[in-house]
Each structure stands twice: as structure tokens, then as C-alpha cells.
Amino acid sequence: MNMEASAPAAAGAVTGAGTVTQVDAAAGTITINHGAIEAISWPAMTMQFTAENPAILRGVAVGDHVRFELKSAAENTVVVVVTKD
Ligand SMILES: [Cu+2]
């Protein structure tokens, strides 16, 4: 039984949601016009993230509405999860 696949975000996980404006799975970069992320006092903005594992960006396209999880509040330009909303 794979618990990880369906597990909810861990307590303290920093998550956001937004619209993809650029994605480069080969480079492992994704730019998201995201809403406010209160956990780290971010207003809404458009910014580029680096995927910890570039493979998570496969199948993600410009215009997709996505939810994402940051690696941590400190490593807040690294995304560890990106899922289509
Ligand atoms: Cu941001």
C-alpha cells in the first residue's frame, strides 16, 4: 500500500495555487502567477520556481491552473509538488 501518493500535505507545508505562465521541464523551471501565500507573507505575484525533481513538470503546460508545494519556507523558490487543479 502506497501511503505517500495520497497523503495530504504535511503539517507546516507551504502551498500555493496559480496559473502557469512558463514551463521548461528540461530545465526544471516553472513560472507561476500565484495567489497570496499567507504562511510566508507573500502577496500574489508572478515568479519562477525551480522543480526539485524536474520530472514533476512533465505534463504541465502554460495556462494550467495548478497547486504547488514549496520545499520549505526557507527554500521558497523550490517546488516539490505541482498538481493540476
Ligand atoms: Cu511568489
PDB file of the backbone (N, CA, C, O) and the ligand in Angstrom, with CONECT records:
HET     CU  A 101       1
ATOM      1  N   MET A   1       0.851  -1.183   0.000  1.00  0.00           N
ATOM      2  CA  MET A   1       0.000   0.000   0.000  1.00  0.00           C
ATOM      3  C   MET A   1       0.889   1.236   0.000  1.00  0.00           C
ATOM      4  O   MET A   1       1.784   1.382   0.833  1.00  0.00           O
ATOM      5  N   ASN A   2       0.622   2.114  -0.947  1.00  0.00           N
ATOM      6  CA  ASN A   2       1.429   3.322  -1.058  1.00  0.00           C
ATOM      7  C   ASN A   2       0.722   4.463  -0.344  1.00  0.00           C
ATOM      8  O   ASN A   2      -0.256   5.011  -0.852  1.00  0.00           O
ATOM      9  N   MET A   3       1.213   4.815   0.820  1.00  0.00           N
ATOM     10  CA  MET A   3       0.577   5.887   1.584  1.00  0.00           C
ATOM     11  C   MET A   3       0.961   7.263   1.048  1.00  0.00           C
ATOM     12  O   MET A   3       0.194   8.219   1.158  1.00  0.00           O
ATOM     13  N   GLU A   4       2.139   7.351   0.477  1.00  0.00           N
ATOM     14  CA  GLU A   4       2.636   8.674   0.095  1.00  0.00           C
ATOM     15  C   GLU A   4       1.830   9.295  -1.040  1.00  0.00           C
ATOM     16  O   GLU A   4       1.630  10.509  -1.079  1.00  0.00           O
ATOM     17  N   ALA A   5       1.375   8.460  -1.956  1.00  0.00           N
ATOM     18  CA  ALA A   5       0.729   9.000  -3.143  1.00  0.00           C
ATOM     19  C   ALA A   5      -0.525   9.800  -2.796  1.00  0.00           C
ATOM     20  O   ALA A   5      -0.837  10.784  -3.465  1.00  0.00           O
ATOM     21  N   SER A   6      -1.232   9.389  -1.769  1.00  0.00           N
ATOM     22  CA  SER A   6      -2.490  10.058  -1.468  1.00  0.00           C
ATOM     23  C   SER A   6      -2.434  10.862  -0.176  1.00  0.00           C
ATOM     24  O   SER A   6      -3.440  11.426   0.254  1.00  0.00           O
ATOM     25  N   ALA A   7      -1.263  10.912   0.437  1.00  0.00           N
ATOM     26  CA  ALA A   7      -1.160  11.617   1.714  1.00  0.00           C
ATOM     27  C   ALA A   7      -1.389  13.110   1.510  1.00  0.00           C
ATOM     28  O   ALA A   7      -0.922  13.674   0.520  1.00  0.00           O
ATOM     29  N   PRO A   8      -2.088  13.747   2.415  1.00  0.00           N
ATOM     30  CA  PRO A   8      -2.244  15.201   2.329  1.00  0.00           C
ATOM     31  C   PRO A   8      -0.916  15.876   2.611  1.00  0.00           C
ATOM     32  O   PRO A   8       0.012  15.253   3.127  1.00  0.00           O
ATOM     33  N   ALA A   9      -0.829  17.162   2.267  1.00  0.00           N
ATOM     34  CA  ALA A   9       0.398  17.911   2.530  1.00  0.00           C
ATOM     35  C   ALA A   9       0.740  17.807   4.012  1.00  0.00           C
ATOM     36  O   ALA A   9      -0.143  17.867   4.868  1.00  0.00           O
ATOM     37  N   ALA A  10       1.986  17.655   4.295  1.00  0.00           N
ATOM     38  CA  ALA A  10       2.434  17.538   5.678  1.00  0.00           C
ATOM     39  C   ALA A  10       2.115  18.814   6.448  1.00  0.00           C
ATOM     40  O   ALA A  10       2.034  19.898   5.871  1.00  0.00           O
ATOM     41  N   ALA A  11       1.938  18.673   7.730  1.00  0.00           N
ATOM     42  CA  ALA A  11       1.701  19.849   8.568  1.00  0.00           C
ATOM     43  C   ALA A  11       2.859  20.812   8.390  1.00  0.00           C
ATOM     44  O   ALA A  11       4.021  20.406   8.403  1.00  0.00           O
ATOM     45  N   GLY A  12       2.552  22.056   8.227  1.00  0.00           N
ATOM     46  CA  GLY A  12       3.598  23.043   8.044  1.00  0.00           C
ATOM     47  C   GLY A  12       4.032  23.222   6.602  1.00  0.00           C
ATOM     48  O   GLY A  12       4.843  24.095   6.293  1.00  0.00           O
ATOM     49  N   ALA A  13       3.491  22.391   5.719  1.00  0.00           N
ATOM     50  CA  ALA A  13       3.837  22.535   4.308  1.00  0.00           C
ATOM     51  C   ALA A  13       3.345  23.888   3.803  1.00  0.00           C
ATOM     52  O   ALA A  13       2.267  24.351   4.175  1.00  0.00           O
ATOM     53  N   VAL A  14       4.147  24.505   2.957  1.00  0.00           N
ATOM     54  CA  VAL A  14       3.773  25.797   2.385  1.00  0.00           C
ATOM     55  C   VAL A  14       3.253  25.542   0.978  1.00  0.00           C
ATOM     56  O   VAL A  14       3.986  25.070   0.108  1.00  0.00           O
ATOM     57  N   THR A  15       1.992  25.857   0.766  1.00  0.00           N
ATOM     58  CA  THR A  15       1.372  25.556  -0.516  1.00  0.00           C
ATOM     59  C   THR A  15       0.776  26.811  -1.128  1.00  0.00           C
ATOM     60  O   THR A  15       0.463  27.782  -0.439  1.00  0.00           O
ATOM     61  N   GLY A  16       0.631  26.759  -2.434  1.00  0.00           N
ATOM     62  CA  GLY A  16       0.025  27.878  -3.145  1.00  0.00           C
ATOM     63  C   GLY A  16      -0.727  27.377  -4.350  1.00  0.00           C
ATOM     64  O   GLY A  16      -0.746  26.182  -4.645  1.00  0.00           O
ATOM     65  N   ALA A  17      -1.347  28.313  -5.044  1.00  0.00           N
ATOM     66  CA  ALA A  17      -2.099  27.971  -6.247  1.00  0.00           C
ATOM     67  C   ALA A  17      -1.978  29.111  -7.231  1.00  0.00           C
ATOM     68  O   ALA A  17      -1.841  30.273  -6.848  1.00  0.00           O
ATOM     69  N   GLY A  18      -2.030  28.763  -8.507  1.00  0.00           N
ATOM     70  CA  GLY A  18      -1.932  29.808  -9.512  1.00  0.00           C
ATOM     71  C   GLY A  18      -2.002  29.253 -10.913  1.00  0.00           C
ATOM     72  O   GLY A  18      -2.373  28.101 -11.137  1.00  0.00           O
ATOM     73  N   THR A  19      -1.628  30.122 -11.868  1.00  0.00           N
ATOM     74  CA  THR A  19      -1.688  29.780 -13.280  1.00  0.00           C
ATOM     75  C   THR A  19      -0.273  29.761 -13.848  1.00  0.00           C
ATOM     76  O   THR A  19       0.515  30.677 -13.613  1.00  0.00           O
ATOM     77  N   VAL A  20       0.035  28.720 -14.590  1.00  0.00           N
ATOM     78  CA  VAL A  20       1.360  28.566 -15.186  1.00  0.00           C
ATOM     79  C   VAL A  20       1.518  29.544 -16.349  1.00  0.00           C
ATOM     80  O   VAL A  20       0.679  29.582 -17.249  1.00  0.00           O
ATOM     81  N   THR A  21       2.597  30.336 -16.328  1.00  0.00           N
ATOM     82  CA  THR A  21       2.852  31.267 -17.426  1.00  0.00           C
ATOM     83  C   THR A  21       4.079  30.864 -18.241  1.00  0.00           C
ATOM     84  O   THR A  21       4.296  31.385 -19.335  1.00  0.00           O
ATOM     85  N   GLN A  22       4.875  29.945 -17.717  1.00  0.00           N
ATOM     86  CA  GLN A  22       6.040  29.441 -18.444  1.00  0.00           C
ATOM     87  C   GLN A  22       6.423  28.135 -17.790  1.00  0.00           C
ATOM     88  O   GLN A  22       6.362  27.999 -16.568  1.00  0.00           O
ATOM     89  N   VAL A  23       6.816  27.180 -18.599  1.00  0.00           N
ATOM     90  CA  VAL A  23       7.310  25.926 -18.024  1.00  0.00           C
ATOM     91  C   VAL A  23       8.349  25.334 -18.963  1.00  0.00           C
ATOM     92  O   VAL A  23       8.168  25.322 -20.181  1.00  0.00           O
ATOM     93  N   ASP A  24       9.436  24.845 -18.384  1.00  0.00           N
ATOM     94  CA  ASP A  24      10.508  24.213 -19.142  1.00  0.00           C
ATOM     95  C   ASP A  24      10.928  22.967 -18.367  1.00  0.00           C
ATOM     96  O   ASP A  24      11.770  23.021 -17.470  1.00  0.00           O
ATOM     97  N   ALA A  25      10.321  21.852 -18.738  1.00  0.00           N
ATOM     98  CA  ALA A  25      10.572  20.615 -17.988  1.00  0.00           C
ATOM     99  C   ALA A  25      12.034  20.188 -18.098  1.00  0.00           C
ATOM    100  O   ALA A  25      12.586  19.603 -17.166  1.00  0.00           O
ATOM    101  N   ALA A  26      12.661  20.481 -19.243  1.00  0.00           N
ATOM    102  CA  ALA A  26      14.060  20.091 -19.418  1.00  0.00           C
ATOM    103  C   ALA A  26      14.962  20.861 -18.458  1.00  0.00           C
ATOM    104  O   ALA A  26      15.896  20.306 -17.879  1.00  0.00           O
ATOM    105  N   ALA A  27      14.665  22.148 -18.302  1.00  0.00           N
ATOM    106  CA  ALA A  27      15.466  22.986 -17.402  1.00  0.00           C
ATOM    107  C   ALA A  27      15.000  22.863 -15.955  1.00  0.00           C
ATOM    108  O   ALA A  27      15.721  23.233 -15.028  1.00  0.00           O
ATOM    109  N   GLY A  28      13.784  22.340 -15.770  1.00  0.00           N
ATOM    110  CA  GLY A  28      13.255  22.199 -14.415  1.00  0.00           C
ATOM    111  C   GLY A  28      12.745  23.499 -13.834  1.00  0.00           C
ATOM    112  O   GLY A  28      12.751  23.692 -12.619  1.00  0.00           O
ATOM    113  N   THR A  29      12.298  24.402 -14.717  1.00  0.00           N
ATOM    114  CA  THR A  29      11.783  25.684 -14.234  1.00  0.00           C
ATOM    115  C   THR A  29      10.312  25.852 -14.592  1.00  0.00           C
ATOM    116  O   THR A  29       9.834  25.361 -15.614  1.00  0.00           O
ATOM    117  N   ILE A  30       9.621  26.558 -13.721  1.00  0.00           N
ATOM    118  CA  ILE A  30       8.207  26.847 -13.961  1.00  0.00           C
ATOM    119  C   ILE A  30       7.909  28.228 -13.394  1.00  0.00           C
ATOM    120  O   ILE A  30       8.319  28.563 -12.283  1.00  0.00           O
ATOM    121  N   THR A  31       7.192  29.015 -14.174  1.00  0.00           N
ATOM    122  CA  THR A  31       6.783  30.339 -13.711  1.00  0.00           C
ATOM    123  C   THR A  31       5.284  30.297 -13.465  1.00  0.00           C
ATOM    124  O   THR A  31       4.503  29.855 -14.309  1.00  0.00           O
ATOM    125  N   ILE A  32       4.906  30.771 -12.278  1.00  0.00           N
ATOM    126  CA  ILE A  32       3.504  30.694 -11.873  1.00  0.00           C
ATOM    127  C   ILE A  32       3.026  32.062 -11.416  1.00  0.00           C
ATOM    128  O   ILE A  32       3.672  32.713 -10.595  1.00  0.00           O
ATOM    129  N   ASN A  33       1.895  32.492 -11.950  1.00  0.00           N
ATOM    130  CA  ASN A  33       1.206  33.676 -11.448  1.00  0.00           C
ATOM    131  C   ASN A  33       0.348  33.180 -10.287  1.00  0.00           C
ATOM    132  O   ASN A  33      -0.768  32.696 -10.476  1.00  0.00           O
ATOM    133  N   HIS A  34       0.901  33.314  -9.080  1.00  0.00           N
ATOM    134  CA  HIS A  34       0.248  32.675  -7.933  1.00  0.00           C
ATOM    135  C   HIS A  34      -0.456  33.664  -7.021  1.00  0.00           C
ATOM    136  O   HIS A  34      -0.133  34.852  -6.985  1.00  0.00           O
ATOM    137  N   GLY A  35      -1.413  33.147  -6.295  1.00  0.00           N
ATOM    138  CA  GLY A  35      -2.129  33.957  -5.327  1.00  0.00           C
ATOM    139  C   GLY A  35      -1.303  34.148  -4.072  1.00  0.00           C
ATOM    140  O   GLY A  35      -0.207  33.600  -3.952  1.00  0.00           O
ATOM    141  N   ALA A  36      -1.822  34.918  -3.144  1.00  0.00           N
ATOM    142  CA  ALA A  36      -1.119  35.186  -1.887  1.00  0.00           C
ATOM    143  C   ALA A  36      -0.858  33.886  -1.137  1.00  0.00           C
ATOM    144  O   ALA A  36      -1.679  32.969  -1.140  1.00  0.00           O
ATOM    145  N   ILE A  37       0.313  33.829  -0.490  1.00  0.00           N
ATOM    146  CA  ILE A  37       0.679  32.672   0.344  1.00  0.00           C
ATOM    147  C   ILE A  37       0.935  33.225   1.743  1.00  0.00           C
ATOM    148  O   ILE A  37       2.027  33.694   2.065  1.00  0.00           O
ATOM    149  N   GLU A  38      -0.109  33.152   2.555  1.00  0.00           N
ATOM    150  CA  GLU A  38      -0.045  33.808   3.861  1.00  0.00           C
ATOM    151  C   GLU A  38       1.030  33.219   4.770  1.00  0.00           C
ATOM    152  O   GLU A  38       1.605  33.925   5.599  1.00  0.00           O
ATOM    153  N   ALA A  39       1.299  31.918   4.612  1.00  0.00           N
ATOM    154  CA  ALA A  39       2.254  31.252   5.508  1.00  0.00           C
ATOM    155  C   ALA A  39       3.637  31.902   5.472  1.00  0.00           C
ATOM    156  O   ALA A  39       4.378  31.871   6.454  1.00  0.00           O
ATOM    157  N   ILE A  40       3.971  32.493   4.321  1.00  0.00           N
ATOM    158  CA  ILE A  40       5.283  33.135   4.214  1.00  0.00           C
ATOM    159  C   ILE A  40       5.141  34.618   3.837  1.00  0.00           C
ATOM    160  O   ILE A  40       6.075  35.253   3.347  1.00  0.00           O
ATOM    161  N   SER A  41       3.936  35.138   4.086  1.00  0.00           N
ATOM    162  CA  SER A  41       3.678  36.576   3.897  1.00  0.00           C
ATOM    163  C   SER A  41       3.945  37.057   2.482  1.00  0.00           C
ATOM    164  O   SER A  41       4.446  38.163   2.283  1.00  0.00           O
ATOM    165  N   TRP A  42       3.613  36.228   1.499  1.00  0.00           N
ATOM    166  CA  TRP A  42       3.775  36.636   0.108  1.00  0.00           C
ATOM    167  C   TRP A  42       2.462  37.174  -0.433  1.00  0.00           C
ATOM    168  O   TRP A  42       1.404  36.578  -0.230  1.00  0.00           O
ATOM    169  N   PRO A  43       2.537  38.291  -1.114  1.00  0.00           N
ATOM    170  CA  PRO A  43       1.364  38.731  -1.862  1.00  0.00           C
ATOM    171  C   PRO A  43       1.263  37.912  -3.152  1.00  0.00           C
ATOM    172  O   PRO A  43       2.147  37.113  -3.462  1.00  0.00           O
ATOM    173  N   ALA A  44       0.206  38.115  -3.878  1.00  0.00           N
ATOM    174  CA  ALA A  44       0.108  37.498  -5.197  1.00  0.00           C
ATOM    175  C   ALA A  44       1.212  38.057  -6.088  1.00  0.00           C
ATOM    176  O   ALA A  44       1.538  39.242  -6.010  1.00  0.00           O
ATOM    177  N   MET A  45       1.780  37.212  -6.925  1.00  0.00           N
ATOM    178  CA  MET A  45       2.852  37.659  -7.821  1.00  0.00           C
ATOM    179  C   MET A  45       3.092  36.606  -8.904  1.00  0.00           C
ATOM    180  O   MET A  45       2.581  35.488  -8.841  1.00  0.00           O
ATOM    181  N   THR A  46       3.877  36.999  -9.882  1.00  0.00           N
ATOM    182  CA  THR A  46       4.326  36.044 -10.896  1.00  0.00           C
ATOM    183  C   THR A  46       5.810  35.825 -10.671  1.00  0.00           C
ATOM    184  O   THR A  46       6.583  36.782 -10.633  1.00  0.00           O
ATOM    185  N   MET A  47       6.208  34.584 -10.523  1.00  0.00           N
ATOM    186  CA  MET A  47       7.626  34.315 -10.243  1.00  0.00           C
ATOM    187  C   MET A  47       8.016  32.935 -10.749  1.00  0.00           C
ATOM    188  O   MET A  47       7.177  32.065 -10.979  1.00  0.00           O
ATOM    189  N   GLN A  48       9.322  32.771 -10.911  1.00  0.00           N
ATOM    190  CA  GLN A  48       9.832  31.490 -11.393  1.00  0.00           C
ATOM    191  C   GLN A  48      10.287  30.631 -10.215  1.00  0.00           C
ATOM    192  O   GLN A  48      10.900  31.111  -9.261  1.00  0.00           O
ATOM    193  N   PHE A  49       9.965  29.356 -10.320  1.00  0.00           N
ATOM    194  CA  PHE A  49      10.415  28.367  -9.348  1.00  0.00           C
ATOM    195  C   PHE A  49      11.292  27.339 -10.057  1.00  0.00           C
ATOM    196  O   PHE A  49      11.244  27.185 -11.277  1.00  0.00           O
ATOM    197  N   THR A  50      12.091  26.644  -9.259  1.00  0.00           N
ATOM    198  CA  THR A  50      12.848  25.506  -9.754  1.00  0.00           C
ATOM    199  C   THR A  50      12.236  24.245  -9.166  1.00  0.00           C
ATOM    200  O   THR A  50      11.966  24.184  -7.966  1.00  0.00           O
ATOM    201  N   ALA A  51      12.017  23.245 -10.000  1.00  0.00           N
ATOM    202  CA  ALA A  51      11.473  21.983  -9.503  1.00  0.00           C
ATOM    203  C   ALA A  51      12.593  21.155  -8.899  1.00  0.00           C
ATOM    204  O   ALA A  51      13.637  20.956  -9.520  1.00  0.00           O
ATOM    205  N   GLU A  52      12.368  20.671  -7.675  1.00  0.00           N
ATOM    206  CA  GLU A  52      13.394  19.838  -7.059  1.00  0.00           C
ATOM    207  C   GLU A  52      13.671  18.629  -7.937  1.00  0.00           C
ATOM    208  O   GLU A  52      14.819  18.224  -8.123  1.00  0.00           O
ATOM    209  N   ASN A  53      12.597  18.060  -8.474  1.00  0.00           N
ATOM    210  CA  ASN A  53      12.687  16.963  -9.435  1.00  0.00           C
ATOM    211  C   ASN A  53      12.000  17.418 -10.721  1.00  0.00           C
ATOM    212  O   ASN A  53      10.772  17.494 -10.764  1.00  0.00           O
ATOM    213  N   PRO A  54      12.773  17.724 -11.773  1.00  0.00           N
ATOM    214  CA  PRO A  54      12.163  18.257 -12.999  1.00  0.00           C
ATOM    215  C   PRO A  54      11.063  17.371 -13.575  1.00  0.00           C
ATOM    216  O   PRO A  54      10.206  17.854 -14.315  1.00  0.00           O
ATOM    217  N   ALA A  55      11.077  16.098 -13.249  1.00  0.00           N
ATOM    218  CA  ALA A  55      10.068  15.180 -13.797  1.00  0.00           C
ATOM    219  C   ALA A  55       8.648  15.570 -13.385  1.00  0.00           C
ATOM    220  O   ALA A  55       7.687  15.223 -14.071  1.00  0.00           O
ATOM    221  N   ILE A  56       8.513  16.289 -12.270  1.00  0.00           N
ATOM    222  CA  ILE A  56       7.161  16.661 -11.837  1.00  0.00           C
ATOM    223  C   ILE A  56       6.531  17.683 -12.779  1.00  0.00           C
ATOM    224  O   ILE A  56       5.327  17.931 -12.711  1.00  0.00           O
ATOM    225  N   LEU A  57       7.337  18.273 -13.656  1.00  0.00           N
ATOM    226  CA  LEU A  57       6.805  19.287 -14.574  1.00  0.00           C
ATOM    227  C   LEU A  57       6.294  18.690 -15.873  1.00  0.00           C
ATOM    228  O   LEU A  57       5.669  19.384 -16.675  1.00  0.00           O
ATOM    229  N   ARG A  58       6.555  17.410 -16.082  1.00  0.00           N
ATOM    230  CA  ARG A  58       6.056  16.775 -17.306  1.00  0.00           C
ATOM    231  C   ARG A  58       4.531  16.785 -17.300  1.00  0.00           C
ATOM    232  O   ARG A  58       3.898  16.427 -16.306  1.00  0.00           O
ATOM    233  N   GLY A  59       3.968  17.191 -18.400  1.00  0.00           N
ATOM    234  CA  GLY A  59       2.506  17.214 -18.489  1.00  0.00           C
ATOM    235  C   GLY A  59       1.888  18.507 -17.986  1.00  0.00           C
ATOM    236  O   GLY A  59       0.673  18.687 -18.058  1.00  0.00           O
ATOM    237  N   VAL A  60       2.723  19.410 -17.477  1.00  0.00           N
ATOM    238  CA  VAL A  60       2.229  20.713 -17.038  1.00  0.00           C
ATOM    239  C   VAL A  60       2.448  21.694 -18.190  1.00  0.00           C
ATOM    240  O   VAL A  60       3.527  21.735 -18.780  1.00  0.00           O
ATOM    241  N   ALA A  61       1.429  22.475 -18.501  1.00  0.00           N
ATOM    242  CA  ALA A  61       1.506  23.379 -19.648  1.00  0.00           C
ATOM    243  C   ALA A  61       1.120  24.798 -19.270  1.00  0.00           C
ATOM    244  O   ALA A  61       0.439  25.031 -18.271  1.00  0.00           O
ATOM    245  N   VAL A  62       1.567  25.739 -20.085  1.00  0.00           N
ATOM    246  CA  VAL A  62       1.185  27.136 -19.893  1.00  0.00           C
ATOM    247  C   VAL A  62      -0.339  27.244 -19.909  1.00  0.00           C
ATOM    248  O   VAL A  62      -1.004  26.660 -20.764  1.00  0.00           O
ATOM    249  N   GLY A  63      -0.869  27.983 -18.972  1.00  0.00           N
ATOM    250  CA  GLY A  63      -2.314  28.160 -18.874  1.00  0.00           C
ATOM    251  C   GLY A  63      -2.973  27.227 -17.876  1.00  0.00           C
ATOM    252  O   GLY A  63      -4.119  27.446 -17.485  1.00  0.00           O
ATOM    253  N   ASP A  64      -2.258  26.183 -17.458  1.00  0.00           N
ATOM    254  CA  ASP A  64      -2.819  25.259 -16.469  1.00  0.00           C
ATOM    255  C   ASP A  64      -2.980  25.959 -15.123  1.00  0.00           C
ATOM    256  O   ASP A  64      -2.144  26.764 -14.713  1.00  0.00           O
ATOM    257  N   HIS A  65      -4.059  25.634 -14.462  1.00  0.00           N
ATOM    258  CA  HIS A  65      -4.238  26.068 -13.069  1.00  0.00           C
ATOM    259  C   HIS A  65      -3.639  24.973 -12.207  1.00  0.00           C
ATOM    260  O   HIS A  65      -4.007  23.805 -12.330  1.00  0.00           O
ATOM    261  N   VAL A  66      -2.727  25.348 -11.342  1.00  0.00           N
ATOM    262  CA  VAL A  66      -2.014  24.340 -10.557  1.00  0.00           C
ATOM    263  C   VAL A  66      -2.005  24.692  -9.072  1.00  0.00           C
ATOM    264  O   VAL A  66      -2.175  25.843  -8.670  1.00  0.00           O
ATOM    265  N   ARG A  67      -1.800  23.654  -8.287  1.00  0.00           N
ATOM    266  CA  ARG A  67      -1.481  23.813  -6.865  1.00  0.00           C
ATOM    267  C   ARG A  67      -0.053  23.320  -6.707  1.00  0.00           C
ATOM    268  O   ARG A  67       0.374  22.390  -7.392  1.00  0.00           O
ATOM    269  N   PHE A  68       0.668  23.940  -5.814  1.00  0.00           N
ATOM    270  CA  PHE A  68       2.066  23.568  -5.656  1.00  0.00           C
ATOM    271  C   PHE A  68       2.466  23.629  -4.201  1.00  0.00           C
ATOM    272  O   PHE A  68       1.846  24.302  -3.378  1.00  0.00           O
ATOM    273  N   GLU A  69       3.525  22.902  -3.918  1.00  0.00           N
ATOM    274  CA  GLU A  69       4.066  22.902  -2.553  1.00  0.00           C
ATOM    275  C   GLU A  69       5.526  23.303  -2.626  1.00  0.00           C
ATOM    276  O   GLU A  69       6.291  22.765  -3.425  1.00  0.00           O
ATOM    277  N   LEU A  70       5.905  24.255  -1.783  1.00  0.00           N
ATOM    278  CA  LEU A  70       7.292  24.699  -1.738  1.00  0.00           C
ATOM    279  C   LEU A  70       8.119  23.721  -0.911  1.00  0.00           C
ATOM    280  O   LEU A  70       7.592  23.010  -0.055  1.00  0.00           O
ATOM    281  N   LYS A  71       9.401  23.695  -1.175  1.00  0.00           N
ATOM    282  CA  LYS A  71      10.259  22.801  -0.406  1.00  0.00           C
ATOM    283  C   LYS A  71      10.199  23.159   1.077  1.00  0.00           C
ATOM    284  O   LYS A  71      10.071  22.281   1.930  1.00  0.00           O
ATOM    285  N   SER A  72      10.291  24.442   1.373  1.00  0.00           N
ATOM    286  CA  SER A  72      10.172  24.900   2.762  1.00  0.00           C
ATOM    287  C   SER A  72      10.014  26.413   2.742  1.00  0.00           C
ATOM    288  O   SER A  72      10.155  27.052   1.700  1.00  0.00           O
ATOM    289  N   ALA A  73       9.721  26.972   3.902  1.00  0.00           N
ATOM    290  CA  ALA A  73       9.599  28.432   3.992  1.00  0.00           C
ATOM    291  C   ALA A  73      10.920  29.107   3.658  1.00  0.00           C
ATOM    292  O   ALA A  73      10.937  30.227   3.149  1.00  0.00           O
ATOM    293  N   ALA A  74      12.035  28.425   3.946  1.00  0.00           N
ATOM    294  CA  ALA A  74      13.354  28.992   3.648  1.00  0.00           C
ATOM    295  C   ALA A  74      13.721  28.781   2.186  1.00  0.00           C
ATOM    296  O   ALA A  74      14.218  29.688   1.518  1.00  0.00           O
ATOM    297  N   GLU A  75      13.468  27.576   1.703  1.00  0.00           N
ATOM    298  CA  GLU A  75      13.761  27.271   0.289  1.00  0.00           C
ATOM    299  C   GLU A  75      12.484  27.470  -0.509  1.00  0.00           C
ATOM    300  O   GLU A  75      11.885  26.524  -1.022  1.00  0.00           O
ATOM    301  N   ASN A  76      12.091  28.730  -0.595  1.00  0.00           N
ATOM    302  CA  ASN A  76      10.758  29.018  -1.123  1.00  0.00           C
ATOM    303  C   ASN A  76      10.727  29.277  -2.620  1.00  0.00           C
ATOM    304  O   ASN A  76       9.695  29.679  -3.157  1.00  0.00           O
ATOM    305  N   THR A  77      11.851  29.050  -3.304  1.00  0.00           N
ATOM    306  CA  THR A  77      11.789  29.106  -4.765  1.00  0.00           C
ATOM    307  C   THR A  77      11.928  27.708  -5.364  1.00  0.00           C
ATOM    308  O   THR A  77      12.078  27.553  -6.576  1.00  0.00           O
ATOM    309  N   VAL A  78      11.876  26.703  -4.505  1.00  0.00           N
ATOM    310  CA  VAL A  78      11.944  25.316  -4.965  1.00  0.00           C
ATOM    311  C   VAL A  78      10.586  24.675  -4.743  1.00  0.00           C
ATOM    312  O   VAL A  78      10.055  24.698  -3.633  1.00  0.00           O
ATOM    313  N   VAL A  79      10.021  24.099  -5.806  1.00  0.00           N
ATOM    314  CA  VAL A  79       8.753  23.389  -5.675  1.00  0.00           C
ATOM    315  C   VAL A  79       9.010  21.884  -5.674  1.00  0.00           C
ATOM    316  O   VAL A  79       9.821  21.370  -6.445  1.00  0.00           O
ATOM    317  N   VAL A  80       8.297  21.198  -4.787  1.00  0.00           N
ATOM    318  CA  VAL A  80       8.454  19.748  -4.690  1.00  0.00           C
ATOM    319  C   VAL A  80       7.230  19.010  -5.244  1.00  0.00           C
ATOM    320  O   VAL A  80       7.307  17.826  -5.571  1.00  0.00           O
ATOM    321  N   VAL A  81       6.121  19.710  -5.345  1.00  0.00           N
ATOM    322  CA  VAL A  81       4.889  19.124  -5.880  1.00  0.00           C
ATOM    323  C   VAL A  81       4.200  20.165  -6.736  1.00  0.00           C
ATOM    324  O   VAL A  81       4.051  21.316  -6.325  1.00  0.00           O
ATOM    325  N   VAL A  82       3.780  19.767  -7.923  1.00  0.00           N
ATOM    326  CA  VAL A  82       2.933  20.615  -8.771  1.00  0.00           C
ATOM    327  C   VAL A  82       1.818  19.720  -9.303  1.00  0.00           C
ATOM    328  O   VAL A  82       2.079  18.724  -9.979  1.00  0.00           O
ATOM    329  N   THR A  83       0.589  20.077  -8.997  1.00  0.00           N
ATOM    330  CA  THR A  83      -0.540  19.280  -9.483  1.00  0.00           C
ATOM    331  C   THR A  83      -1.537  20.184 -10.178  1.00  0.00           C
ATOM    332  O   THR A  83      -1.785  21.310  -9.748  1.00  0.00           O
ATOM    333  N   LYS A  84      -2.107  19.668 -11.267  1.00  0.00           N
ATOM    334  CA  LYS A  84      -3.128  20.449 -11.976  1.00  0.00           C
ATOM    335  C   LYS A  84      -4.368  20.540 -11.108  1.00  0.00           C
ATOM    336  O   LYS A  84      -4.777  19.565 -10.477  1.00  0.00           O
ATOM    337  N   ASP A  85      -4.952  21.712 -11.085  1.00  0.00           N
ATOM    338  CA  ASP A  85      -6.106  21.947 -10.234  1.00  0.00           C
ATOM    339  C   ASP A  85      -7.379  21.512 -10.962  1.00  0.00           C
ATOM    340  O   ASP A  85      -8.474  21.627 -10.412  1.00  0.00           O
TER     341      ASP A  85
HETATM  342 CU    CU A 101       5.885  34.364  -5.217  1.00  0.00          CU2+
END
